[in-house]
Amino acid sequence: MTEQSFLLRREPVWNEFSKLVLGKRSELNKGSVSFIHMFREMTQDLNTAKACGFDPAIIDRLNNLVNEGNQILYKQHTWPIKSFANFIFKTFPQKVRAGWRGILAVMLLFYGLAGFFGILCVRFPGISEEIMSKQYLSQLEDMYNPESYHYLKPRDVSNDADMFGFYIYNNISIAFQTFASGIIVGVGSIFILCLNGGLLGVVTGHLYNAGFSRTLFGFIIAHSSFELTAIVFSAYSGLLLGYRFFVTKGLSRTASLKKAGQDALPIIAGSTIMLVIAAAIEAFWSSRHEFPFQIRIGVGISLWILLLAYFLFAGKNIFSGEKNESTV
């Protein structure tokens, strides 16, 4: 079977199926029997196109039609809670594992810069004042000073609920900027990631020199597992869009960007959930300085381990194995 003969023979059916799934639901109900039959044909056509190595644009078109049909076919059997649970325990961790190489590279860049600037500022204390204003550094010291009125609380925030809202806005703003900057062929995401990594190192080094390292690590260790990981994921997602703009892997540029969006959006959605969790931990647990330091460190380490175990094993069939293909 040639690609041309396949296209001439099957395209009228594809057009009819496309009208059916994208049309009014009343028309779909009238043609429900034909919908089931045509959906099976779409699946067969997709398998045929893949087996014969036809044009990626044809495969992408058929894949989209099958996805649309699949959503309609199973929509009535899907409950919101079940869909959410499926996303949390299967889709999100699987997408992260599929892109582990790119995520690892971004993570090494982020933490590498944080470590570099942190060590630099510890060795040469005056550098922090060259990078950040003295007023901002003074406010940081005030926040992490156990004798300060603003101890472990941002200024202009009076209670835990206000802190929760403040942290959600702050965290999601950074993550969104990091992801959205990927539109600039990925360079924007890398720039913002490097900027935040460097600033994290400067702040850590300065507070260490100021004698507040115990307060700092006791405060950040619990929520940082969710917050920093989500920011790394956001940078990776933005970088993925820029990468797929140039490296299309045989697809048209539009189809390549669409595929990148399908890979990146679940990670961004999962990252948003992680940032909400981070804000809750930061507002209702991290700021509780009355808890012993050892307990706070123990809880923080446990959360890091649990998060790592989640991304390594959640949604993974340990008996049949899981085939991971890195998207970057």
C-alpha positions in Angstrom: 0.0 0.0 0.0 1.4 3.4 -1.0 1.0 6.5 1.0 -0.9 8.2 -1.8 -3.4 5.4 -2.3 -3.9 5.2 1.5 -4.6 8.9 1.7 -7.0 8.9 -1.3 -9.0 6.0 0.0 -9.2 6.9 3.7 -9.2 10.7 3.9 -12.9 11.1 3.2 -13.6 8.9 6.2 -11.2 11.1 8.3 -13.0 14.3 7.3 -16.4 12.8 8.2 -15.1 11.6 11.6 -13.6 15.0 12.2 -16.9 16.7 11.6 -18.6 14.2 13.9 -16.3 14.7 16.9 -16.0 18.5 16.5 -19.7 19.1 15.7 -22.7 19.4 17.9 -23.3 16.7 20.6 -26.9 16.2 19.3 -25.5 15.2 15.9 -23.1 12.9 17.6 -25.9 11.2 19.5 -27.8 10.5 16.3 -24.7 8.9 14.7 -23.5 7.1 17.8 -23.4 3.7 16.1 -21.4 5.1 13.1 -19.2 6.9 15.6 -18.1 3.6 17.3 -17.5 2.0 13.9 -15.5 5.0 12.6 -13.5 5.3 15.8 -12.3 1.7 15.4 -11.4 2.6 11.8 -9.4 5.6 12.9 -7.5 3.4 15.4 -6.7 0.9 12.6 -5.7 3.6 10.2 -3.3 5.1 12.8 -1.7 1.7 13.4 -1.4 1.2 9.6 0.2 4.6 9.1 2.8 4.0 11.9 3.6 0.5 10.7 4.2 1.7 7.1 6.2 4.7 8.2 4.0 7.3 6.5 4.4 11.1 6.6 4.5 12.2 10.3 1.9 14.8 9.5 -0.6 12.0 8.6 0.3 10.1 11.8 -0.2 13.3 13.9 -3.5 14.0 12.3 -4.8 10.5 12.9 -3.4 10.5 16.5 -5.4 13.8 17.2 -8.6 12.3 15.8 -8.1 9.1 17.9 -7.5 11.2 21.0 -10.7 13.3 20.3 -12.7 10.1 19.8 -11.2 8.5 22.9 -12.2 11.5 25.1 -15.8 11.4 23.8 -16.1 7.7 24.1 -14.9 7.6 27.7 -16.0 11.0 29.0 -19.3 9.8 30.4 -17.4 7.2 32.5 -14.9 9.6 33.9 -15.5 11.3 37.2 -13.6 14.5 38.1 -12.1 13.0 41.3 -11.0 9.9 39.4 -9.5 12.0 36.6 -7.6 14.1 39.2 -6.3 11.0 41.0 -5.2 9.5 37.7 -3.3 12.7 36.8 -1.6 12.8 40.2 -0.7 9.2 40.6 0.0 8.3 36.9 0.1 11.1 34.2 2.2 13.6 36.1 5.0 11.4 37.4 5.1 9.5 34.1 5.6 12.7 32.1 8.4 13.7 34.5 10.1 10.4 34.1 9.8 10.6 30.3 11.8 13.9 30.4 14.2 12.9 33.1 17.4 13.8 31.0 16.3 17.3 30.3 15.0 17.8 33.9 18.2 16.5 35.3 20.2 18.9 33.2 18.1 21.9 34.2 18.3 20.8 37.9 22.1 20.6 37.8 22.3 24.0 36.3 20.0 25.5 38.9 21.6 23.9 42.0 25.0 24.3 40.5 24.6 28.0 40.3 23.1 28.2 43.7 26.0 26.3 45.2 28.6 28.4 43.3 27.2 31.7 44.4 26.6 30.4 48.0 30.2 29.3 48.4 31.4 32.5 46.7 29.5 34.7 49.1 30.6 32.7 52.1 34.3 33.1 51.1 33.9 36.8 50.1 31.1 38.3 52.2 31.2 41.7 50.5 30.0 40.2 47.2 26.4 39.8 48.4 26.2 43.6 48.9 27.4 44.1 45.3 24.6 41.9 43.9 21.7 42.9 46.2 20.8 46.1 47.9 21.8 46.6 51.5 18.1 47.4 52.3 16.9 44.0 51.0 19.7 42.1 52.8 18.8 43.9 56.0 15.1 42.9 55.6 16.3 39.3 55.1 18.4 39.4 58.2 15.4 40.9 60.0 13.1 38.0 58.9 15.6 35.3 60.0 16.6 36.9 63.2 14.9 35.1 66.1 14.8 38.3 68.1 13.0 40.2 65.3 9.3 41.1 65.2 9.2 39.8 61.6 10.8 36.5 62.5 9.9 34.0 59.8 7.1 36.2 58.5 7.1 38.5 55.5 6.4 42.2 56.1 2.8 43.3 55.9 1.6 39.8 56.6 -0.2 39.3 59.9 -1.6 35.7 60.0 -1.1 32.3 58.5 -4.0 32.6 56.0 -2.4 35.8 54.6 0.9 34.1 54.4 -0.6 31.3 52.4 -2.0 33.7 49.9 1.2 35.6 49.7 3.3 32.5 49.1 0.9 31.1 46.4 1.0 34.4 44.5 4.8 34.7 44.8 5.6 31.0 43.9 3.2 30.7 41.0 4.4 34.1 39.6 8.0 32.9 39.5 7.0 29.5 38.0 4.7 31.2 35.3 7.4 33.7 34.4 9.9 30.9 34.1 7.7 28.8 31.8 6.2 31.6 29.7 9.7 32.9 29.0 10.3 29.7 27.0 8.4 31.4 24.2 11.7 33.2 23.5 13.1 30.0 22.0 13.8 28.7 25.5 16.4 31.3 26.3 14.1 33.2 28.7 13.4 30.1 30.8 17.1 29.4 31.2 17.8 33.1 32.1 15.2 33.3 34.8 16.2 29.9 36.2 19.8 31.0 36.4 18.8 34.3 37.9 16.8 32.6 40.7 19.5 30.0 41.2 22.2 32.6 41.6 20.0 34.7 44.0 19.2 31.7 46.1 23.0 31.1 46.5 23.6 34.8 47.4 20.8 34.8 50.0 22.0 31.5 51.5 25.6 32.7 51.7 24.8 36.0 53.2 22.5 34.6 55.9 25.2 32.0 56.7 27.7 34.8 57.3 25.2 36.7 59.3 24.8 33.7 61.7 21.3 32.7 60.7 22.0 29.5 58.8 20.2 27.4 61.5 17.1 29.5 61.2 17.2 29.5 57.4 17.6 25.8 56.9 15.0 25.0 59.6 12.6 27.2 57.7 13.1 26.3 54.1 13.9 22.5 54.2 10.2 21.4 54.3 8.6 23.4 51.6 11.7 23.8 49.4 11.3 20.2 48.2 8.0 21.1 46.4 8.8 24.7 45.6 12.3 24.4 44.1 11.4 21.2 42.2 8.3 22.9 40.7 10.4 25.9 39.5 12.9 23.5 37.9 10.0 21.7 36.2 8.6 25.1 34.9 12.0 25.9 33.4 12.2 22.5 31.8 8.7 23.0 30.3 9.6 26.4 28.9 12.9 25.1 27.5 11.0 22.2 25.9 8.9 24.6 23.9 12.0 26.4 22.6 13.8 23.2 21.9 10.9 21.7 19.9 10.7 24.9 17.9 14.1 24.1 16.3 14.3 20.3 16.7 11.1 19.1 15.0 12.1 15.4 14.6 10.4 15.1 11.2 7.2 16.9 12.2 6.1 20.3 10.9 7.0 23.1 13.2 3.4 23.5 14.2 3.0 19.8 15.0 6.3 19.8 16.9 5.2 22.7 19.1 1.8 21.0 19.7 3.6 17.8 20.7 5.8 19.9 23.0 2.7 21.4 24.6 1.2 18.0 25.2 4.4 17.0 27.0 4.9 20.3 28.9 1.3 21.1 30.0 0.9 18.1 32.4 4.2 19.0 34.0 3.2 22.7 34.4 -0.2 21.6 35.8 1.5 19.3 38.3 4.0 22.0 39.2 1.2 24.4 40.0 -0.2 21.8 42.4 3.2 21.4 44.0 3.5 25.2 44.5 0.2 25.3 46.3 1.4 22.5 48.5 4.6 24.4 49.1 2.7 27.5 50.0 0.6 25.6 52.5 3.7 24.0 54.1 5.5 27.4 54.2 2.6 29.2 55.8 1.3 26.6 58.3 4.5 24.6 59.1 7.7 26.2 58.1 6.9 29.4 60.1 6.2 27.5 63.3 9.5 28.3 64.9 8.3 26.8 68.2 8.9 23.3 67.0 12.4 21.9 67.8 15.0 22.3 65.1 15.6 18.6 64.9 11.9 17.8 64.2 11.8 20.5 61.5 14.9 19.1 59.8 13.6 15.5 60.1 10.2 16.5 58.5 12.0 18.3 55.7 14.3 15.4 54.9 11.3 13.1 54.9 9.4 15.3 52.4 12.4 15.3 50.1 12.7 11.5 50.2 8.9 11.0 49.7 8.9 13.4 46.7 11.8 11.6 45.1 10.1 8.2 45.7 6.9 9.6 44.2 8.6 10.6 40.9 10.6 7.4 40.7 7.7 4.9 41.3 4.3 6.6 41.1 2.3 5.3 38.1 5.0 2.8 37.2 4.1 -0.9 36.5 7.0 -2.6 38.4 6.1 -6.0 36.9 6.0 -5.1 33.2 8.4 -2.2 33.4 7.9 1.3 31.9 9.4 2.5 28.7 10.6 6.1 29.1 11.6 8.2 26.2 13.2 11.5 27.1 11.5 14.4 25.4 14.6 16.5 25.5 
